[in-house]
């Protein structure tokens, strides 16, 4: 796991430490990782919603070829592998 050092004003540092304790995290690092995971999930959800809107607004669907299904499967496997690498 990589290390990242950040600088915070004293008031922000105290707030983050307080929030970590209040939320039941053992360390500030665990708390910050949780916040980052939440942002990643939100971005994934927003991307999915955008693709769904694009599909809905794109008109009638056309049947996929075998190659089209293979492309979808490969994209799904790539996405799953990326998500597994993100987990702590």
Helices and strands as residue ranges (DSSP letters): H 10-22, H 28-57, H 66-86
